[in-house]
Amino acid sequence: MRDQGRRVRRTTETEDLLRLHAPQVLGALVRRYGHFDAAEDAVQEALLAAAGQWPESGVPDNPRGWLIKVASRRLTDALRSEQARRLREEKAAALTPRDAFTAPPPGPDRAPSEDDTLTLLFLCCHPDLPPPAQIALTLRAVGGLTTAEIARAHLVPEATMAQRISRAKQKVKGTRFGRPDHWEERLPAVLHTLYLIFNEGYTATSGASLQRAELAGEAIRLARTVHRLLPGDCEVTGLLALMLLTDARRAARTGPHGELVPLDEQDRGLWDKAAIEEGVDLVTRALSQRRPGPYQLRAAIAAVHDEADSPDSTDWHEILGLYDVLVHLVPSPVERLNRAVALAMVHGPKAGLAELNALAPELTAGHRLDAVRAHLLERAGDPEAARAAYESAAAKTLSLPEQRYLRARAARLQGIT
């Protein structure tokens, strides 16, 4: 049992190390050879080889150099096999750099720049790709996840995800590897992609589990990487803070059987205090620059929740004020829906319901409008209308824990007048 435990620990440590190096190895190959799709396949093969060998034989002194060496061999072999003999030889001579099969020594001087990670994120978030393709390609190329892992996280067949990733790689084929011109304009797409990955991990849109911790954890890891590369960007800092402050509640969000536990009923003793402290420090420093953006404001709202000792001590006036600023910057129906909840907590449920009525034409899809309406109707003392709204919301969500929670709330109101 002790040996088995050691093997499990070594395997976990290997997986963490591979995810750390995967984007840098891919960046090195694409920068050297081009051929993004072939390079990405070669890196995946090198990662699989390492995952099979390192837990038993030990991690090499220079793991990144080992991966570059193996992936380079796989890539050049693949390129050679596709050409006729004469063209193979000519192309191999042209493509193979002198140090292709020599691992660089440890240390920062010759190691691939971690900036390649950010370049890969820009490539994966190419404006020609739809958001689902951006997410899949980011998780594969930058996160180091296999196609099977990404497919399981999104509850789709592996073949479907493989096609999605393949089409995405074809879209970016031929794109010059390097930070794009006007890269600042593409940074919001990178942050939005990471935010979508985190949200899907924190509250899964479908399936039997409320949360997919591996996706949320991967989004936080990638956000840390971007923050390390762009420490002065307030919105990058705000996004990382938002993820940490939100994910800090993860252990308290589900009960012993996976059931949803709403925020006001959570055991706050289970919240991750270290993550809250780090998140509060990050958002405080970002807001001190006096350039507030949407992620900073969302993080500030999360901080107000996390710093409250109990639901009753939550400063809803401050939250409402933050939402007022947020909806001025991002007047989307989702942000206005969240503001309606804060408005109801400050001025009463009828004020919130009036806001919902104005939002109804813009929020026809999804279950959240009905779920919020049900909650406010219950607080307003209209149990029959609240029960109907809970049932309507339950019928619209594909998440089984949310369905069970909403139907339980509806059942509790059955027969109450």
N, C-alpha and C positions, 0 to 999 in steps of 0.2 A: 504493500500500500504506500509505503514511504517513497519507494522508487517511482511508483506511478504518479504520485503527487509532484515529484521533482520533474518528471517528464512533462506533466501538464503545465507546470510553471515555465519550463524552458520553451514549450510550444507557444505559450502566451507571450513571453518576452520576444520570441522570434517574430511573431505576427506584428507586435508593436513596432519592432525595429524595421520590418519590411515596409510597413505603411509610412514610416518616417522617411525612408530613402526612396520609395517608389517614384514620386514626382521628380526628384532630382536626377535619378537615373534616366528616366524617360526624357527629361529636358536635355541631358547630356547627349543622348543618342539622336534626338531630333535635331539638335543644334549641329551635330557632327555629320549626320547622314541625310537629314530630311526624312521623307517617307513616314509621316506620322503614324499611319495605320499599321505599317509593317513594324515600326519601332515599338509601338504600343504592344503588339502581339509578342514581340521578342522579350520585352520587359516582363510581361505576364509569365512567360515560360521561365525566365530567370527567377522570378519570385516563387513560382511553384517548386523549382529545383531547390531553392534555398529553404523553403518551408519543409521539404522532405529531408534535407541533409543536416541543416544546422542544429536542430534539437538533439541529434545523436552525436554528430561529429564536433559540435561546438561552433560558435560564431567566429568567423575569420577576423584577423586583426584589423583589416580594412573592409568592412562589409559592403560599403558603397562601391569601392573599387572592384570587389568580387562580383557584384551584380552587374556593373558596367562591362566587365570582361566577359561574363557569360552571355549577357544580352547582346553584346556586340558580335559574338561568335554566331549566336542564333540568327541575328539579323543579316549578317553577311552571307551565311549559308542559305537563308531564304532568298536573298537577292540573286545569288548565283544560280540557284535551282530554277529560276524563272527564265533564264536567258539561254540562248544557244551557246555552244562551247566557246566560240571566239568572243561573242559579246559578253559572256560571263566573265572571261578572263580580263577583258578590257575594263568592264564596269567594276570588277572587284579591285583592280589596281587603282582605279580612280576613287573608289568609295572608301577604301581602307586607309585610315591615317596611320602614321608610323607607330603611334603608341596605342593603337586600338586594343591590343591584347595585353597591355601592361597596366596593371592597376596602379593608380596614383598613390603616393605615400600618404599616410594619415596626416591630418592637419588641414587648416583652412587654405593654405597657399595655392594648392592645385586642385582642391576638391571642387566639383561642380557648384556653381553659385546657387544658394537657396532661392535666389531671385527667379530661377527657372520655374519654381512652383507657382509664382504669381503669373509668369508668362503663360504657363499651361492653363491656369484658371481663365485668363483672358481668351485663350484659344478655345477652351471648352465652352465658354459663354459667348461664342461668336454670334453676332446679331442675326445671322441667317438661320440659326437653330431655334426651334421652339423650346419653351421652358422644359418640357419633359425630357427632351434630348439633351439639353444643357445639364440637367441634373444627372442623367444616366452617364454621360461622358465624363462629367466631373468626378463622380464616384469611382468610375473605372480608372481613368487616367491619373487623377490627382489623389484620390483616396486609396487606390491600390486594391479595391474590392474586386472580386471575380464577378463574372456575369451572373453566375448562379446566386451569389450573395445579394447582388442588386435585385435580381428577379424575386428572390424570397422576401426582401424588404418591401417590395412594391406589390407583392401578391399576384404576380403575373408569371406565365410559363417562361422558362429559361430561353426557349426559342424566340419568343416574342421580344424579350429584352435584348437578345443577341442581334436581332434585326434592327431594333431601335438604335443600338450602339453602332452597328455597321453603317447604317444610313447617316448617322451623325459624323462618323469618321470620313465618309465619302464627301460630305458637305464641306469639311474643313481641309480636304486633301489639296495640297498645293499651296496652302496658306504659309507665308513666310514665318519662320519661327523667330520670334522676337516680340518685344513689347510693342503693341500696335501704335500707330500714330494716334494722337489724341486719346491716349489710353485712359485718361481720367473720365472720359465720357462713357467708357465701358465698365468702369469700376462699379457703378450702381447695379449693373446686371450681374456682376460677380457676387456682390453682397446679397442681392435678391435671391440668387440661386442657393447660396448657403442658408439663407433664411428659410426658403422653402424646404430644403433638406431637413433643417432642424425642426420645423413645424410638423412635418410628416413623421418624424421620430418622436416628437413630444406628444402629439395627439394624432394617431393614425386615422386616416380618413375612412378606412374600411378594415374588416377583419375581426378576429376574436380577441386581440389584445388592444388595450387602450394606447400603449406606448411601444415604440421600437427603439430601445435604448441605444442599439448600435448605430442607428442613423443619427440620433441626436448627438451622440458622442463624437461621431465622425465630423459633423458640422462644427462642433466646438473646436475640435482639433484643427480643422482647416481655417476657422476664424482666427485661432491663435496664430497660425502661420502668417496669415495676411496682416494681422496686427503687428507681428514681429517685423515684417517687411515695410509696413507703412505706419509706424507708431504715432506719427503726428496727425494722421487723418482722424478727425473726430467721429465720423460716422462708422469707420471701421472699429474704433474703440467702443462706440455705442452698441454696435451689433454684438461684439463679444460680451459686453456687459449684460445685454438683454438675454443672451443665451444662458449665461451663468446664473443670473438672477431667476430666470424661469425654470431652468433645469434643477435648481437647488430644491425645488418642491417635489421632485419626481418620486421620492420614496413614500411620500404621504398621499399621493394622488390616487392610489389604488388600495383596496382592502385586501384581506387575506385570500380572497377568491378572485382577485382581478377586477373587482367591481369599482366603478368610478366613485371617488370621494370629492365632492365640490370644495372649492377653496375655503368657504366659511366653516366647513366641518373637519378640516384637516388637522392632524396632530402636528403642531408647529415645532414640537420637539424633534421631529424626524427631518426637518429641513436641514440642508447642508449649510452650516454656519460659515465655513471657510469660503464656499462659493459665493455666499451672500456678501461677505466682507470684501472679497476681491471684486465682485460686480459693482458694489457701491463705490469702491475706490475708483474704478475705471470710469463710471459714468460721472462721478463728481469732477474728475480731472478733465473729462471731455467737455462738460457743460461750462467749466471755468473759462474755456476759450471763447465763450459767447458767440458760438456759431451753431446754435441748436438745429439738429436735423431729426428726421422721423425716428431713426434707431435710437438716438440719444433720448428722445422724449418717451419712447416706449420703455426704454430701460429705466428711466426715472420713475415711471408709473409702477413698473415691477418692483423697484426699490422701495417705494412707499408701502406696497403690500408686504414685502418681505421684512421690513423693519418694524411692522406693527406686532405687538405682543399677542393681540387677539383680534378677531373680526371687528369687535366693537370699538377698538382703539384705532382702526384704520382711518387715516385722514382723507376722507372722500372729497372734501373741499379742495385739497391740493391736487388730488387725482383729476377732478373735474377741470381745474384750471389748466393742468397739463394737457388734457384732451382738447380743451378749447384751442390751445396753440397747435396741437397735432393736426386737428381737422382743418385748420387754416392752411397748413402746409400740404396735407394729404386728405382732401375732402372725399375720400372713398366711402362707399356704403358701409364697409366693415368697420372702419374707424368711427364713423358716426353711430353705428350700432353699439360699439363699446362705450362711446360717450353717453348714449342714452341710458346705459346701466348706471354710470356715475351720476348722471343727472337725477335719476330716480332715487339713488341713495342720499342725495343732498336735498332734493325738493319734493320727494315722494313719488310713489309708483305711477300716479296719474300723469305727472309731468313726463316721465319716461315713456309711458304708453302713447302719449301724443306725438313724441318724437318717432316712435316706431311706425305709427300710422303714416307719417310723411315719408318714411323710408321704404314702406312696403312695395311700391312699384319698382324699386331698384334692387330688391333682394328677393327675387322670385325663386332662385335656385338655392338648394341647401336647406339645412334644418335650423340654423342658428336663430333666424328671426322668430320662428315659432317657439323655440326653446326660451328665448329671452322674454317673449310676450307671455308665455305661460308662467314664468317666474314672477313677472310684475303683476299679472292678474291675480296670482295666488296672494301676493303681498297686499294687493288692493282689496281683497275680500270677495273675490268672484270665483269660487272654487269650480263651478260648472264650466265656465269659459276657460279657466286655467287647465282643467282636465282635458278638454277638447284640444287645446293648443299643445299640451304635452304629447297627446296621442298623435297629432299631426306631425310634430317634430320627430317622434320615434319612427314614424313611417318613412321619413325622408333621409335618415342617416344610414350609412352602410357599416358603421362601427357597432359591433355587438354590445360592448360595454355601455356605450351611450344609449343604445336602444333599451337595454335593461334598466338603466337608471331612469330614463324618461318615462318608461311604462310603470316603473315602481312609483314615481311621483304621481302619475295619473291615477293609479290604483288607490293610493293613499287618500285621494280626494273623492273617490267614488262614494256617492250617497251623501256627501256633505253639502248642506245648503245654508 
